[in-house]
Amino acid sequence: MMMWKKIKYWNRQKNHLLRQLKLKLVRLLFDSTYHRTALDLSTIKKVLILRDDNKIGDMIVSTGLFSQLHAAGICVDVVAGKDNAFIAEAMPQVNSVLLYPRKTGKILQTARKLRRRNYDMVIDFGDYLSPVYYSFISLINGRHTLGFNKSAFYRYDLNIDAPALDEHVTSRYKRVLALFGLPSEHYHYQLAVPGAEQQKALAFIHTLVSQQFVVINPFAAGKDRTLSEQQVVTLINMIAEADPQLQVVVIGPSAPLSALQLPESARKNPEHSFWSAVVLVQHAKLIISPDTSWVHVACAYQTPLIALYKSKIIDGGLINNKVWAPNFQPSTQIITDKQSVAEIDPLDLTAALQKYLTPLSGPEQAREAHKDMTA
């Protein structure tokens, strides 16, 4: 076993060194053909924003930037992944959306296609830089390329240092807006729900016993961030005890949602699209979720939120419950240092439920700041 661990370790070291060597060669190839020019913001008319990480939450956060750049008269194009492209595609503020392919040949082909559009600026929010991605950036050949913590890379002629590991994700977007001389203090997400999806969701809401309802999303990308069925059932019962007039609606992907055995008093969202669930969150009295995508949706509509997070360090050393905190009023973050959010005792949510579901929860809760609680 010890020998196998050593082999794996040296294999990782070899792969890392090979990546570094390839990146160095790619930089030598492309950097020699690029000539930096002074930044003149008055000439920035066409911008390409890279959101190819394929994460829905990141795309939702980006919508505030899309909206403000568009309002400033700047044409915004977006490179997205197949799973998060629909957010940008629905926005009238976005001129066009291109998908980032998986295969290297297709990636370079896409870069050459983007090159013909002659972008004034390319904005890259990513932290990881591979040889292929540096080639992608270089082939696009934007007049300016803005990155974060990329001062060592010549192609990124504009760099914003963001060394803090506990800085909220929106701080990067605020800094980009500040660079453009645009208002950045109050950063708002902008979701454009398609009309047909909104109609379906509203029709479902009208079938509920009560127009006052709580949304529960039990699901997240990883099993360690997903609520158990027993937790969901207990939360439904706790909500019924707090206010018998409230309806509970559970949202989520079709297959896992269908598998849940819930009390008869709860309803499952019959429309399985993301947008239908967005409308439910928009009109809900409260949402409970362990998934950051729904944290951002709640933020977009200022819907009261109870977020369940693990206390962990994510890629790049970032502190998960700080970088992806709800960061709006009214919201409560339940943080656990256990292996899974499924280990959180629903009773730990009692105080937060009482705060948001009591008759005094309107103007009183609106004055309360975001709170963190430990489970």
Beta strands, then each sheet from edge to edge (+ up, - down):
strand 1: 46-51
strand 2: 75-80
strand 3: 96-99
strand 4: 121-124
strand 5: 144-148
strand 6: 158-160
strand 7: 213-216
strand 8: 247-250
strand 9: 266-268
strand 10: 286-289
strand 11: 305-310
strand 12: 331-336
strand 13: 371-374
sheet 1: 3+ 2+ 1+ 4+ 5+ 6+
sheet 2: 9+ 8+ 7+ 10+ 11+ 12+ 13+
end
